[in-house]
Each structure stands twice: as C-alpha cells, then as structure tokens.
Amino acid sequence: MFALSELVPLNQHQSRSKLLKPWWEVFMDYLVVLMLMTSVLACTEQLSRDRVVCIPLDPLYTANTSDHSPAPSGDVGLNPSSKPPQNISLDLHPPPTGRRVHLVYQQYIYISQVCYHEALPFCSRFFPYMALLQSLVLVASGSFWLHFPHTSARIEHFLAILAKCCESPWTSQALSLAAQEENIHEKELEEKRRPSQHAPHFNSTPVTFKSRSSMDSDTESPLLKRVDGAPPSPCPSTVSCNSTCSNSSQVSSFKPSVMVDSPRQVISLDKSDGEQARALFERVRKFRSHCEISDVIYKVYLSQTIFKLLMVTLIVSYTVPVLSSFSFTHTCHPEEQALVGYDTFECIHVISSLMSKLLVAYLSLLGLYGLLNIYTLSWILHSSLRQYSFHSKDLCSLRDVPDLRNDLAFLLHMLDQYDPLLARRLSVFLSPVSESRLLEESLERRWGEEKLRAMMTVDADGCSRLQLVALPRLPPALFTLSQLQVLKLELIADARFTAQVANMAALRELHLYHCTAAVDPGALGVLQERLEVLHLTFTQASEIPSWVLSLRSLHELHLCGRLSSDGGVGRSWAFGSLRQLHHLRMLSIRGRLQRIPGELCEVAGSLVRLEIINEGTRLLVLTGLKRMVDLTELLLQDCQLERLPSALLALTNLRTLDLQHNNLRTLEELLTLAHLRRLSCLRLAFNRVLVLPASVGVLRGLELLDLSNNQLRSLPPALFSLRRLRRLLLAGNLLEELSAEVKSLQLLTELDLSGNRLESLPLELFSRCLELRVLNVAHNSLSALPAGIAALSQLSRLDLRSNSLEELPAELGCCSGLYGGGLLVEEWLFLSLPPQIRDFLRRSFCPSEKHSENHDRPESDSFPYFSPTQWSFSSALESQI
C-alpha cells in the first residue's frame, strides 16, 4: 500500500510540466484523447454488439437473379425438389410463407460464427483494437521527452529552479528596478523624438504606454503558487520592463510633458531572503553550466516529433485503403455443406455502418494531428532553438543577460510559448547586474557602519586599522569611516574604490592581498593625493593594477608575488613607468628576480630603502645598484649570493646592509666596504661564513654586526677594534672561547653568544663592558658564572638556560635590572639563590616601574622579553625537560 501523500509530487510535476507545452502540444493532447475515446467506443461496440446474421442462398435463385430482376425471397421455395402442395388446407391459421430451409437454430449459430471469421475482412474485425493500440502509442509518444530518463532530471530541475525564481522576493524587487530603468529609458527616447522648438499651434493627443505585469497577466501560472503550504512572498510582485507603469504624455500647446507614474516602493530583503537569493544565483549558474554542454532535450523532442509524424503517415497509409472494405452485406462460402446442406450464405454485419463512421472520425482526428506535427517540425527546423538571446526582447534591462545555448535555450523557447513573463523572471538570476545589486544590498545589510567601526583596531603606533577578508566586494559603509588610517583587503573578488573614498580623510596606508582593486576616475585623484603606503600581494605580475603607477604621493611600495625575469618588475610595467612616483622612498620586492630591474633607477633620486627578498632564486646581475647612489638601506635576502656584490662600492651613503639568508662563504671583500664610511649596520646572519677576516676592522663606523647562524670557530682580534660597536650577535656558531679583548667594546649594550660551545666567560667582559644590558649565553657549556657580574648594573636581560651551571652567584642580586622577569634560568638552579635574592628577582612591577623599565630596556633581536608569569612557566617547563 502507498500513502495518498505520495501522489502529491506527481500532481505537482504534471502541473509544472504544462509550462513547457506550447499550444500545439496541448491541442495534440486533446486530439489524442479524442482518438482514444473513439477507439474505446469502437472496442465497446465490438465487444457488445459485433455479430453477423447469415441465411442460405438457393443456387437456382442465384442463377435466376443473374438474368432477371430479383424476386421477393418469400415467393421462391428454398428446397428445389419441393412441389406445390396438392391439397389446400382449410385451417383458420394462414400457412407460413417463404422458403423452407430445414436448418435448426444451432446450425444458424454455427454458420454465423464460421462466416464471421471467413467472410468479414480483417479491418472490420480488428479496427477497434488497432485504433486503441495506435492511440496508446500516440499518448505515450506525446510526452516522451518529459519522461525520458536523460531529460526528465534536467526538466524537473529547471522547473524547480523556475518555481524558486518566481517565489523569490528578490525577483519582484529586481523587476521593479528594471521597470524604473525602462521607464527612464522610454522617457529619454520620448524627449529625443520631440523637436527642440514647437510651433504655437502644435497639439498632440496623449500617448499612453501600457503593458502588463506578471501578476496582472491573465495566465495563471502554477509556478506563482507556493507549494507545501508556504506563505506568500512578503515582497509583492512588481512590473517588468514591459510593465504596469503607464506613461501618459500630455502635450500642451507649446511644450508637451511626460508624466511617469511612480513605481512601487522597493522592499529590502531580510537576511534569510538574501541568503536564499544568493544560493539561487549559484544554483542557476551551476544548472546553466550543466545544461549548456549538451542538447539532449532538443534531440529527444525532435526525434519524438519525427516519430509521431512517421506514425501518422504509416497509420494513414494502411487505413485509408481499407475504408472501402467496410460493407453491410457479405457473401459467405463455408466448406460445411455436409453439415448444413448449403454452400452459399448471405450475411450482414450488424455494426458495419457505425464502424465506418467511427473510422472516418478517427482518420479526421489523425489527419489534424498529423498537420500539427508538420507545423511543429517546421517550427523546430526554421527556428534557432539551440540559441536564446534576451537582446531580441528590445528591453534595456535584459541587455546584460548573456546568450544561452543548447538545452537551456531550448527550454526557454518552450517556456516563451506558454508565457514570456516566466522567462523574464528567470532572467533575473541570469543577469550579472542583478547579482551585483543583490551583493550590494547584502553588504549594506551585513556590513554596516557600526559593525565596521567595531572591527577597527588600534596598533602600537596609535593607527586605526581595519581588515576585510573574502568579501564579494567592498561594503558601501566602508567609505564613511573618516578616521580609518590603515585598510587591509584580502581575497575580495570585485573591489572597487568609488568617488566616496574622499570621505576617508585619514586613509594613508592600503594593503591589497590577492585583490585586484579597480579605481573610478573620481577616486583616483583622492588616492594620488593621500595614499602614502601601499602593500600589494599577487600571483602574477599582470595582476598589478595600472593605477598604482600614478600614485605620486606614495612613500612606500611593497610588492609580493611572482615577478617576471625579463628585466622589469613585471611584464605589464613598461620602461619609464615609475617616473610618476616622485616621492617613493621605500621599495620592497618579494619575488623571483634574476637581476635588478632597470626601471628602479628612475626613482633613484628619491629612493632611500630597497628590499629584495628573492625566495631562493639567484640574483645574477646587480649592476643596477650602481646608479642608486642615494640608498641608505639595502636588503638583499634569499638571493643565493656567494660573495659580496661589487656594486656596493657605489653606494657611498649606505648606512644599513642586510645580506641574510644567502650562501656567503667568505668575506674577503669586506675590505672594499671601507669606502662606505656611513655604514653602521651589517647583517650577515644565516649564511655559511667559515672565517671572519681581519679586514672587518676597517668598518670603523659599525654599531651593529650580526653574524648569527654561520660556521665561525674563532673571532679575529680586529673585531674588537670596532670601538663604536653596540650590538654584537654571534648566536648559532662554533665558538669555543671568547677573547679577553672584548673589553675594548666598552659601548657594547647587547651580546648574543647563544648556541655556541663556550665553557667560560672572560672576567674582562664584566669589568669593562659596563654598558651591557642584554647578555644571552644560553645553550653553551658554561660551568660557572663569575662573581664580577655584579658590576653590570645596567644588565636587564640575562639568559643562562641549557648550560652546565650548578649554582648561581649571589651577586646577581646587585643587578637591579633583572627583577621582574629579566633572568631566564631553570627553576632548580634558580632555587640555589638565597631566598631574599629570589624574592627580589621575582618581584612584580608596579605600573610606574613597569613603564619606566620598558622605556629603559632596549629591544633585542635574539632575546625576547618575558613577563614574570611567562618566565616562571618557561623555567618550570625546562626544569622538567
């Protein structure tokens, strides 16, 4: 058994599928029903009344009838050997007249059955059944394309999408906006048709533009009805581009005026309706891509039409000739004379007259059915049913809808035969403009000004920042944030800066992460005047927006992505394109260059800092650096350099040189850097330097030297002649001892010796380097810490972890800068200190002390600052390890 509710989807499918049936398909369905009723009536008559009545024929009578006119059958005896009676009976009852045949009732029944099969033609006996079978075949073939397995799924999906499109509130709102645009367009055309000057006697009758909306149409579409008892749409259906708004132009004697009725107020969508509309856009997009790859529905419908036409031709070809074989009388010659005594019988077919009339009616219906199939076939062959264009609708609001192909185009052609307004509703979800408007409305609702202000943060420099990630486009409320200084946009597909960016008066820094932003002409001038810092992250150089090259007020430009190696920053950057960046002071390139781009020399007059992080690609040609004589900071990281570039000799104003993460093995060229008298910072970390040459002593102006993570085993005495050195970073090497000559570095404030093989520290380090504030000797083999450490009164950070120390000197209590987390050591080793010193070192900051201490403490690249809580946790964790 099945539930009655299971039949509901079938009824819904039948009511929806009629939308794809044009008028001729509906007419043919009715004709097939009439043919089926005719065949059923013929079958009923055949089963209930069909029989023949036969009487024997006298041979003499038959012979005489060939020469004379037929005599009444009652006057001729049926028995040839019978003689006229000799005696006349005087009975009161008249004697029976006619011929005596000497046949009993059973013989008549027998002869009738024999003659029914032998005398009646084939069509008289089986025409009703053949007509019924043919009608059933035509019924099945009439809707075959709707139920074929390869087409029914697409058709049901199309009808379901169409129903959702008709029910969606966004459809009504989009059509309302389209109606407004169409009315404006009609008004502009009307204004163009009018002459510039009118004669005083000019008069015109009012012209009214009338059309109907999809809701005012007389066609009651089943798609406009909600199924499953859903409530009606909260947004009323409004007019289309042909629409309900009537424009009546009343012409005065001098200047006619056009009056356009105001359209209905557009109702904004709530969150659920907006999400459903966006999901419907995606569903329509996927269905379109699926249906446009094949034309199986078109081929099945064409095959079905040809099959029906061939069926009609076949039925007519063998039915018309047998129409004349329907006769009321038939002569039967059964070979049963031994049983009945006669060899010829005259038979009549009782329902032959009715059958002939039913056959004529059937053939008439069949002929009309065939004509409709011929019309259908001509319509298919003469129409481009596999192409559908909304541009032929002469509606300005549908010009953005792309042309459709194959099955989707065919379904829309069939839908137009039912009601063109349904295709108009579907076009709302095929229009890119409609989708853009929906996204704008969704962004306005979800990303309002209050939410954006709540997402703003303030960094350590006091700048207000906002980051937006994975939005379809920029929310309009963004341009109302007048206090925003730094804007970060990431993975925004359609970012566009409009003229409203002028409201963002404080905007100075812009980050674009994989976001190809477009700029309107009205916004370009604002960005050219205000934007100072720009970060661009991209995949290909062609994604760099062209408007970047015109930001004349730009101070910093950061490029991160795959750059071409043809000598330019990218294939889209022509020679001389950087000339407009007159104020560019800092340029950072993170890509894969093979040589310094020649275009950088065009901004050499203003460029102060250049950063190139080459991501493991070898930088072969650096001659372009020779023309950038005003550079003060140069960073060449991960460029696979094996020697110091000779082009550095021309950079006489260089103050900072960063060559970290390369393949430097020797530093013999350090002597050539003696010409860089302003060089104060040299970073050579993460290379393969084996020996530090004595020529390092020529760099008299060095204040920071970073040789971390190399392969140094010893330090030359010339290193300690750099009297101005303040930060010496030697972590991650193979040093076994530190020379006592370190006492010469009296200005040293930071010394990083972590990750080496030191077993002891020279006493001179603690007695002469009194400015030392940061000392990192972690991960060494120190067995004792000298008591002279008490002389380092400025020491604020000391890392002693992972050594061979057995106890800590009590003189650590003299280093007042270590309290509150400045000492990093294992917990068990920390407990070797006297209790009063432990309490002193663990004492927390008060707010005023914390502020002053942080202000006095220098920043360190190798020694992070830990709060007391973090320090306790780290030391406890390492003691367990």
N, C-alpha and C positions, 0 to 999 in steps of 0.2 A: 504494500500500500504506500501511497505517497500523500503528502500533505497538500492541501489546496494552495498554500502559500508558495509552493514550488512553481506554480503556473504563472505567478506574477511576473517574474523576469521574462517569460516568453511573451506575455502580453505587452510588456514594455518594449521588448525588442521589435515586435510587429508594428507597434505604433510609431516607433522611431524609424524603422526601415522604410516606411512610406515616404519619408522625406527625400529619399534617393530615387523615387519612382516618378518619372515625368508623366505628362498627361497621356501619352500613347501607351505607356506601360499599364497605367490604371485602366484605360479603355480596353486593352487586350486582356487584362484580368477579368473584366466583366464579360467580354466575349467568350473567353474560355469557360466561365461559369455557365453561360447560356448554352454553349455546346455540350457541356457536361450534363446540364438539366435535360437537353434534348435527347442525348444518348440514354440517360436514365429512364426517361419516359418511354423511349422505344424498347428498352430492355423490359420494362414493366409490362408493356403491351405484349411483347414477345412471349414473356413467361406466362401471362394470364389468359390471352385470347388467341394466341397463334395456333391455327389448325387449318386443314384443308377438308373440303367436302367433295366426294367423288361419286359418280354414278356410271354404270357401264354403258357403252355405246354399241348399237346393233350394226353389224358390218353392212347389211343391205341399206340401212338407213344412212349409213355413212356414205355409201356409194351413190345413193339417190340424191343426197344433198349436194353432191358434186355437179349434177345436171339440172336439178330443179331447185326451186326455192324451198327452203326448209319448211316442213310441215310441223304442226304442233306435235310435240312429243307425246302427248296423251292420246293421239289418234292412231299411232303406229304401234303394233304389237312388238314386244321385246323378244318373244320366242318365235323364230322363223318357222317352226313346224306346227305352230298352233293354228287351228282352224276356227272360223267364226262359229259361235255356238249355234246349234240347230234349234234348240228349244229356248224360248224366251220365258224367263221366269216371271211369275206374276207376283213376286214378293213385293211387299209395300216399300221396303228399303231399296233405293236405287242401287244398282250394281256398281262396284268400283271401276273407275275409268283409268286409262293409262296402260303402260306396258308392264307385264308381269316379268320380273327378273329372277325370281326364285332364289334371292340372296337373303340371308338372315343378317341380324344386327352385328354379330361378331365378324362376319365377312366384311361388312362395310367398315368397321373399325380397323380391321386388318389392312384393307386396301388403302384406307386414308393414311395409315402410318407408313405404308410402303411408298405410296405416291408422294408423301411429304418429303421423303429423302431423295426420291428419284426424279420427280417432276419439277420441284421448286429449284430455282437457281441458287448458287452459293450466297449471293448478296442478300437475297430475301431471307435466308435463314440466319446469317451471321452479321448482317449490317449493324444491328444494335450493339452487339458485343465489340465489334471492331470500332465503332464510333466511341464507345465508352473507353476502350483502351487508348485510342488516339487522344481523346480529351484528357485522360490522366497523364499521358506523356507531355502534352502541351502545358498542363498545370505544373508539372514538375520542372519543365524547362523554362517556364516563365520567370521563376525566382531562383534559378540555379546559381546565379552569380552572387546572390546574397547569402547562400548557404554552403558554397564550395569551401572546403577546409582552408585553402590557401588565401581566400579572400574574406571569409566571414570574420576572422580575427581582426583584420585591418578595418573592416567596415564597422564592427562593433566598437572598436577603439575610437574610430573617427566620430561616431555618433555620441559616444560618451564624452569625448572632448567638446563636441559641439554643444551638448547639453550644459556642460560646465561653463562654457563661454557665454551662453545665453543667460545663465543664472548668476554669473559673477557681477557684483556691484561695480567693478571696475569697467565692465563693458558699457554700462549706462553712462558712467562718468566720461569715459573716453569718447563715446559717440556725442555726448553733449559738447565737449570741447571741439570735436570735429565739426559739429554743426555751427558753432560760433565762428570757426575759421572759414567755413564755407560761406556763411552769410557775409563776412567781411570781404571775402573774395568776390562774391557777387556784387556787393556794393561798389568795390573798386572798378569792376568791369562796367557797371552801370554809369559810374562817373566818367569813365573813359569814352563811353559812347556819346555822351552829351557834348554838343558843341560848346565852345568857350563862350560864345555870346548868343543870346536868344533874341529873336525879334519880339516886339511888344505884343504882336497878335498871336504868338505861339501858344498853343494849347494842346494838351495831350490827355488821353484817358488814362486813368490809373492802371498800372500794371501790377498784378498780384502774382507772386511766385508761391505756388502751393505744392506741397508734397506731403507724404505721409510718413509717419514713423513706424518703427517695427511693432510698436504696441497698438497703433491705431489701424494696422492693416487688418483687412477682413479675413485674412488667413489665420486660422487659429492653430498655431504650431504646437505640437506636443512637447517640443523642447522648451517651450516657455512655461511649462507646468513643472513644478517641483515634484520630485518623486519621493517616496518613502515618508510622506507627510512632513517634509521640510517646510519651514515657514517661508514666506515670500521674501524676496530680496529687499533689504532696507533701503537700497538706492533705487529710485524709480527709473524705469527705462525711459530714455530720452531719445531725441530725434537723431537721425543720421544726417549724412551730408545732403540728402535729398529733401529734407526734414520738415518737421511740423511748424517750423517758424516760417511765417509768411511775411514777405517783404512787399508792402504795398507802397508804390511810389505815387505820390500825389503831386501833380505838376501844376504849379501856379502859372500865372500869366508871364512871368519873367524868368524865374529860377525854380525849376522843379526840385523837390526834396524827396529823399528816400527815407522812409521810416522802417526801422527794423525792430521787430518785437524782441524784447529782452529774453534771453533763454532762461531756463530754469536754473536755480541756484545749485551749484555742484556740491554734492555732499562728500566730505572727506571720508576715506576708508579708515576703519579701525584696524588694529594690529592683526587680528585673525584674517580679515578680508584681504589685507595687503599681503600676508604670507601666502594665502591661497592663490592670489593672483600671480605672485612671483613663481609659485610652484606650477601654476598652469602655463605660464610662459615657457618654463623649462620643459614641461610635458609636450607642449605643441612643438617646440624646437626638436625634441627627440623624435616625435612622430613624423615630423616633416622630413628629417634626415633618413628615417627608415623607409618612408613611402616613396621618396623621390629616386631611390636606387633601382626601382623596377616598375613595370607596368602590367603586372599580372591581372589586376582587376579589369583594366581596359581590354586585355586579350580575352579574358573569360567572357566578358559581356559581348564582345564582337563575335566570338565563337558561338555563344548562345543565340545571338540574333541570326547568324547564318544557319545554325542548326534548325531553328524554328521555321525559317523561310524554306529550307530544303524539305522539312516535314510537311509543310503546307503544299509545296509543289508535288511531292510524292502522293499525298492523300488525294489531291485533286486529279492527278494523272490516272489513278486507277479507280476513282469513284465516279467520275463523270461518265465514262463509257458504260458503266453498269446501271446508269439511271434508267435507261430504256428497257432494262430487263425486268423491271417491276411490272407484272401483269396480273390482272384479276383472275383470268382463266388459264388453265394449263391442261395439256393432254398427256395422259399417263399410259405407258405400255408396260405393265408389270409382267414378269415372266412367271405368273402364277395361275395360268389358265386351268391347270388340273385341279386347283383348289376352288376357284370361283366360277369357272366356266366362261370367262370373258378375257380378252387380251387387250382391250382398249377401254380407258375410262376418261371421262371429262371431269376435271377437278377445278374448284375455285379456291383462291387464297383469301381468307377472311379479312386480314388486316393489311392487304397489299396497298390499298388506297391510302391508308393512314401512314404506312411506312414510306411511300413515295413522297408524301407531303413533308414528313419529318426529314427525309433525305435532302429535299430541296432547301428546307430551312437550315439544315446543318451545313450544306455547301455554301449557302449565302453568308452565314456567320464565318465560315472558314475563309471565304474569299476576302471578306472585310479584314479578318485577322492577318491574312497574307499581305494586303495593301499596307497595313500599319507596319508590318515588318520591313517592307520595302522602304517605307518612309524612314524607319529607324536606321536601316543600313545606309541610306543616302545621307542622313544627318551625321552618322559616325564618320563616313568617308570624306565628307565635304567640310567637316569642322576639325579644327586642331584641338582635339580633346586631350592630348598629352601636354598641352601648354596652356597655362592660365595666367592672365595678366590683369592686375587691377588698374593698370594705366588706361585701359579702354573704357573704364567706367565714367570718365570725364568728371572725376571728383578729385579736388585738390588734396583732400585729406588722405587719399589712398595712394598717392604717388610714391610714398616711401616704402610701400609693401613690396617685397621682391617678387619676381615672377616665379611661378610654381611649375613643376614638371611631373610627368608620369602619373602615378595613381592618385596623388593628392590633387593634381589638376583635374583629373577625370571626375573625382568625387565632387569637386566644387562645381564643375559644369553640370553634373546631375542635380546638385543642390540648387543651382540657379533656375532650373526648370520648375522647381517646386516653389521657392520663394527666394529672390536675390538678397533680401534683407538678412537671411541667415548667414550667407557668406560674408556679408558686411560685419556681422558680429564676430565671426571667426577671424576676420582680418585685423581686429583689434589686437589679437595675440600673435599676429604675424608681423606687426609693424614695429620696427626699431624705435621709432619716435614714441609710440605708446609705451614701450618698455622703459624708455628713458624717463618719461614722465612719471611712471609708477615708481621707479627708483628714486626720483627726486622727492616725491611725496613721502616715500618710506623713510628716506634720510631725514626729511624735515620733521617727521614724527618721532623717529627713534633717536636722532642725534640733534636734539635741541640745544639752545644756548646754555641752559642750566646744566645739562649733562656734560657738555664740553668744558665748561668752567670747573666743574667738579673733577674732571680728569687732568686738569692742569697741575703741574708740579713746579717746584722752585729748586734749582740746583744750588751747589755750594757757592756759586758766584752771584746768586740772587736773581738769576734769569728765569723767567717763567717759560716752561716747556710743555708741549703737547705732542703726543704720538698717536697716530691713527693707522691701524693695520687692517688690511684685507677688506676694505670697503669698496663698493662698486664705483663710487665717485665721491667727490668732496661734498659734505653737507653744507647747505647754504648758510646755516648758523655759524659756520667757521669764520666767515668774513665779518662777523660782528665782534670778534674778540680783539678789541683795540689794544689790550695790554700784553698780548702774546708776543714773545720775543723769538722763541725757537720753535719751529714747526717741523715735525718728522712724519713723513708719509711713506708707508711701506705696503707694497703689493696692492696698490689701488689702480684698477684697470683703466678707468676713464677719469683721470684727474684733470681738471681744467680750472685755471685761475681767471676769473672774470674781472670786470672793472670794479666790482665791490671790494677787491683786495685793497683799495685805497683806504678803507675803514680800518685796516690793520696797521695803525700808525707806528707801533713799536716793533714790527717784524723786522729782524735783522739777519736771521740765520734760517736756512732751509735745508732739510735732508730729504732726498728722494732715493728710496731703496727699491730698485726694480719697479720704478713708477715713471712711465713716460708722460710727463705732465705737459699739457697744452696751455698756452697763454693767449688770451684775447688781446687784440691791439690796445684796448683801453687799460689793460692790466700791465702791459709790458713797460710802459713808461714809469709806472709806480715801482716795479721791481728794479728797473735800472737805477732809480734814484736811491732806494732804501736798502736793497739786499747787499749784505757785506760778506756773508759766509755761505757757501753752497757745497753740499755733500751729494755726490752722485754715485750710486751703485747700480751697475747694469751688467748685462751678459755679453752683448756685442756693442762695438763702438757706434754702430748705426743707431742705437737707441738713445744716444746723447742728444737732447733737444737742441735745435739750432739757435733758439733764443738765448742760450747760455752765453754765446759768444758776444752778445750785445750788452751784457751787464757791466756797464762802465764803472759803477761804484763798487764792484766786487773786490774784496781784500783777500779772501781765502777761497781756494777752489780745491776740492778733494774728489778725485776720480778713482773709482774702484770697479774693475771689470776687465774683460779680455780685450786688450788693445792690439791693433794690427802692428806688424813689424816692418811696414814699408817706409819708415822714416817719419811718419806723422803720428800724432796722438791717436788718430783713427782715420779710417777711410773717408769719413764724411767731413774731416777737418782739412780744408784746403790751406795752401800756403798763405800766410798773412792773416789767417782768421782770428788770431789772438791779439791783433793790434788794438782792438777796441777796449781791451781790459787794461786800461792805463794805470789803475790803482792796485793791480794784483800784486800782493806782497808775499803770499804763501801759496805754493802749488804742491799738492800731494797726488802722486800717481801710484796706484796699486794695480799692476797689470803684468804683462809679459812683453817687455820691450827688448829689442836687440841692440838698439843704440839710442842715444839721447836725441829726442825729436828736435829737428832744426827749428821748428816753429817756436820753441821756447825762447829762442834768442830775441824774438820780437818783444817780449816782456822783460828782457834782461835789465832794462833801466829801472824797473820798479820792483822786480822780484828779489826778495830777501831770503826766503827759506824755500828749499826744494827738497822734496821727499820722494824717493823712488823705491818702492818695495816690489821686487820683480818676481816673487813667488817661485823661485828656483830656476828661472830662465837666465841664461848667461848674458850679461850685458857686455857686448863686444866692443862697441865704439862709444867713447866718451869724449870725443873731441869737441862736442857741442858745449861742454862746460867752459871752454876757454873764453868764450865771449860773454859769459855771465859773471863778470868781474865784481859785481856788487853783492854777490851772495855772501851772507854772514852765517848761514846754517845749511849744511848739506848732509842728507841722509841717504845712503845707498845700502839698503838691506836686502839680503837674499838674492843678490845679483851674481853669485858664483865667481866673485873676484878672487884672483890668486895672488895679485900683487897690488901695491898702492898705485892708483892711476897717476900717470904723469901730468894729466890735465889739471891736477890740483895746484900745480905751481902758479897758475894764472889767477887763482882765487886769493888775492892778497888781503882781502877784507874778511876772510873766513874766520869765524870765531868757534864754531862747533862743527866737528866732523864725526859722523856716525857711520861706521862700516861694519856693523854687527851682522851676524848670520851670513858669513861668506866663507870662502875657502883660503883665507890668507895663511901662508905657511912661514913666510919670512917678512921681516920688517926692515930690510936693508935700506929701503927708500925713505926711512924716517929722516935721514939727513937732508933730503930735498925739501922737507917741510919746514926747514929753518927760515925760509922766506916768509912763511905765514906767521908773522910776528904777533898777530892778534889772536892766534889760536889758543883758546883757553879750555876747550873740552874735546877730548879724544876718546871715542868709544870703539873698542876693538873686540868686544865680547863675542863668544860663540864662533870662534874661528879655530884654526889649527896651528897656532903660533908655537914654535918649539923653543925659540931663544929670543929674548928681548935684547936687541943690540945696544951697545954703549952710546950709539948716536941719539938715543932718546934724551940725552942730556941737553941737546940743542934746543929743545922745546921749552924754553925758559918761562914762557907765559902760561903753561898748563896749570889749571886749577882742578881739573877732574881727569883722571885716567882710569879707564875701565878695561881691564884685561881678563875679565871673568871667563871661565869655561874655555880655557885653552889648555896647552900642554907644557907650561913653563915649569922648570925644575929649579931654577935659581933666578935671582934678580941681580942685575949689574949695579955696581956702585954708583954709576952715573945717574941712576934713577933717583937716588936720594939727594942729588944736587938740584932738584926742582923745588926750590925754596917756596914757591907760591902754591904748591900742591895742597889742596884742602880735602879732596876725596880720592882715595886710592882703593880700587875694587879689584881684588885678586882671587876671588872665590872660584872654586872648581878647578884648581890646577894641581901640580905635583910638588909643591914646595915642601921642603923638609925643615927649613930653618929660616928665620927672619934675621937679617943682619942688624948689628947694633947701630949701623949708620942711619937707621930710621930716625935717630934722634935729631937729624938735620931737618926733618919735616916738622918744624915747630908750629906751622899753621894748620896742620892736619886736624880735621874735625870728624872724619869718618874713615875707618879702616875695616875692610871686609876681607878676612882670611879664612872663611869657612870652606869646608870641603877640601882641605889640604892634608899634609902629613906632619904637621908641626908637633914637636914634643915639648917645646918650651918657648917662652916669650922673653925677649931681652929686657933687662931692667931699665935700659935707657928709654924704652917706649913709654914707661910710666913716669919717668923722672923728667923727661924733656918735652914730650908731646902733651903739654898741659891743656891744649885746646880741644883735645879729643872728646867727642860727645857720643859717637856711635862706634862700638867695637864688637865685631862679630867673629868669633873663633870657634863656632860650632863645627862638629864633625871633624875633629882633629884627634890628636893623641896626647893632649896635654895631661901631665901628671900632677901639676901643681900650679897654683896661681900666685905670683909674687905678692908679698905684703905691700909693695910700693904702689899698688893700685889705689891706695888711699889718697895719693897725690892728684888723681884725676877727679878733681872736684866738679868739673863740667860734665862728667860722664852721665848720660841719661839713658843709654840703652846698652845692655851687655848680654850677649848670647853665649852661654857656656855648655850648651847641650851636646850630648853624644861625645864626650871626652873620657879620659881615664882619671878624672879627679876623684879623690877620696874624701876631701873636705874643702870647705870654703873658708878663706881667711876672714877673721872678724873685722878686718879693715874695710870691708865692704860697707859697713855702717857709716863710714866717712863720706861715701859717695851719695850725697843727699838727692841727687837727681834720679837715682834708681828706684825711689819709693813709688808705690802705686802701679807696678807692672813693668818697670824698666829692666828687670832681671829675669832672664829665661834660663831655667835650670831644672833638673829632675827634682821631684818632691823629696825623695830620701836624702839627696845631697843638700837640699835647702834646709832640712831639719838639723844639719850639723852646725848651723849657726847658733849663736846664743839666742835665747828667747827674746830679749829686748830688741836685738837687731832684726829678728824675724818679724816681730810686730811692727817695727819701724818700716821695713820694706813692704809689708802687706797693707800699710795704712792707705786708706782710700783718699781720693781727692775730695776737697770741698769745692764748691762751684768756682770760687775766685781762684783758688790754687790751680784748678784744672785748666782754667782759661789761660792763666799766665804760663803754666807749664807747657801747654800745647803751643803757645806762641813762641816759647824759647826753644823748643825742640826742633831741630832741623829734620827735613824729610830725607829718607834714605831709600835707595833703590833695592837694597838687599836685606834690610832689617825692618820688617813690618811692625807697626805699633799694636800692642795688645792691651786691652783693658785688664784690670785685676781679675775679673771673672774669667776671661779668656786665658789669662796667664796661669791661673790655678788649674783650669781644665787641661791645658796643654801639658803642664808639668806632671800632673797626676796620670795622664794618659801615657806619657813617655816612660814614667816610672814603672807602669805595668808592662810596657813592652820590654 
